[in-house]
Amino acid sequence: MALALLTDIDRCLAVDAGTDSLVQATVMRNGVDLRVLNLDYPTEDDLERGAIRNYDYMGPTKLPRRNDQTPELPPGIDQNPMPYPGYGFEFSNGLHGHLKIRMRIRGDDMWIKDNVELYVRFIRQVATSFDTLAWQEDPYWSYVASWTQDVALSTDSSEGFTTWTLNLN
């Protein structure tokens, strides 16, 4: 599964809802951290008021394989096709009730989370010829959920919370 997070702080009512502090998203499966992703474009002021940003995470360098219930093959053993794709997060029992995303701010410059949307690209086994299967990533993004509650994040406790967990129920 590849992930895309869309953040939207366009509708925030605060005078300064944007931040210069780093915001991170930790992807969790059944309460276990799978990967920490920076919501950051190094060349841009990302999370400023009015900004709408897509953060796309795809491929083995961004989303290394994290199996769920599919056991790893022993070293030196190969199978064609492999019983799991080369990258991505496996959710054996589906996303709902198992996926959480914990947002964390790393500084005291408050950010108000207005809207976060989650899209995924599933990786599936598909027939590549009449007798061959291969893992392929879907060519399109599938909408999963939106979290629209305004939440202030800051390491300054008088301004907001340091973390906010988005639960996919």
C-alpha positions in Angstrom: 0.0 0.0 0.0 1.3 3.5 -0.9 0.1 6.5 1.1 -0.9 10.0 0.3 -1.8 12.5 2.9 -3.5 15.8 1.9 -3.4 18.6 4.4 -5.6 21.6 4.1 -5.4 24.6 6.4 -7.3 27.0 4.1 -10.4 27.3 6.3 -8.7 27.9 9.6 -10.2 30.8 11.6 -7.0 31.5 13.6 -5.1 34.6 12.6 -1.9 32.5 12.1 -2.8 28.8 11.7 0.4 27.9 9.8 3.7 26.7 11.3 7.4 26.6 10.6 7.8 23.7 13.0 8.3 20.2 11.5 5.1 18.1 11.6 5.4 14.3 11.3 2.9 11.5 10.7 3.5 8.1 12.2 1.7 5.3 10.4 0.6 2.6 12.9 -1.0 -0.8 12.5 -2.7 -2.2 15.6 -0.9 0.3 17.8 2.6 -0.6 16.4 4.6 2.1 14.6 5.4 1.2 11.0 7.0 4.4 9.7 7.5 8.1 10.6 6.9 10.4 7.6 7.9 14.1 7.6 5.2 16.4 6.3 7.8 18.6 4.7 8.9 19.9 1.3 12.4 21.2 2.0 12.1 24.0 -0.5 8.7 25.3 0.6 7.0 26.9 3.6 4.7 23.9 3.8 2.1 24.2 6.5 1.3 27.9 6.2 -2.2 29.4 6.4 -4.0 28.8 3.1 -1.7 26.0 2.0 -3.0 22.7 0.6 -0.3 20.1 0.3 -0.1 16.5 -1.0 2.5 14.4 0.7 2.9 11.2 -1.4 4.9 8.3 -0.1 5.5 5.5 -2.6 8.1 2.9 -3.4 10.6 0.9 -1.4 12.7 3.9 -0.1 9.6 5.7 1.3 7.6 2.7 2.3 9.7 -0.4 3.1 7.9 -3.7 3.3 6.1 -4.2 6.7 4.4 -7.6 6.7 1.4 -8.2 9.0 0.4 -11.9 9.0 2.3 -13.1 5.9 5.5 -14.7 7.2 8.8 -13.7 5.8 10.6 -16.3 3.7 13.7 -17.8 5.3 17.1 -16.4 4.0 18.1 -17.9 0.7 14.6 -19.1 -0.1 12.9 -17.5 -3.1 9.5 -17.9 -4.6 8.0 -16.6 -7.8 5.9 -14.7 -7.3 6.9 -13.7 -3.8 4.1 -14.1 -1.2 4.3 -10.4 -0.6 5.2 -7.3 -2.5 8.7 -5.7 -2.3 7.4 -2.7 -0.4 4.4 -1.2 1.3 2.5 -1.9 4.5 0.4 -5.1 4.8 -3.0 -4.8 6.6 -4.2 -8.5 6.6 -7.5 -7.5 8.2 -8.1 -4.3 6.2 -7.4 -0.7 7.2 -10.5 0.1 9.2 -10.0 -0.6 12.9 -6.3 -1.2 12.4 -4.8 1.9 10.9 -3.9 5.0 12.9 -1.9 8.0 12.0 -0.3 10.0 14.8 0.4 13.6 13.9 3.3 15.2 16.0 4.6 18.7 15.9 8.3 19.2 16.7 8.3 22.8 17.8 6.3 25.5 19.6 5.1 27.3 16.4 1.4 26.3 16.6 -0.2 24.6 13.6 -4.0 24.2 13.4 -4.9 21.0 11.5 -8.0 21.8 9.6 -8.4 18.8 7.2 -6.4 15.7 6.6 -7.4 13.3 3.8 -6.0 9.8 3.3 -5.6 8.1 -0.1 -3.9 4.8 -0.8 -2.6 2.9 -3.8 -3.1 -0.8 -3.1 -0.5 -3.3 -4.3 -2.1 -6.4 -5.7 -1.1 -9.6 -7.5 -2.2 -9.5 -11.1 -1.8 -11.7 -14.1 0.9 -10.5 -16.4 0.4 -13.3 -18.8 -1.6 -16.5 -18.9 0.6 -18.3 -16.4 2.5 -15.5 -14.6 1.6 -13.4 -11.6 3.3 -10.2 -10.4 2.8 -7.6 -7.7 1.7 -4.3 -9.2 0.7 -1.0 -7.6 -2.7 0.3 -8.6 -2.4 3.2 -11.1 -4.9 5.3 -9.2 -5.4 6.6 -5.6 -8.3 5.2 -3.6 -9.9 7.5 -1.1 -9.9 6.1 2.5 -11.0 8.8 4.9 -11.0 12.5 6.0 -10.4 14.0 9.4 -12.0 17.5 9.5 -11.9 18.5 13.1 -9.7 21.6 13.8 -6.9 20.7 16.2 -4.1 22.9 17.4 -0.7 21.3 17.6 2.2 22.8 19.4 4.9 21.8 21.9 3.7 24.8 23.9 0.9 23.2 26.0 -0.9 26.6 26.3 -1.4 26.6 22.5 -2.4 23.0 21.8 -1.5 19.3 21.9 1.9 17.8 20.9 0.3 14.8 19.2 -3.1 14.1 17.7 -4.0 10.6 16.6 -6.2 10.0 13.5 -8.2 6.8 14.0 -9.6 4.9 11.1 -12.7 3.3 12.6 
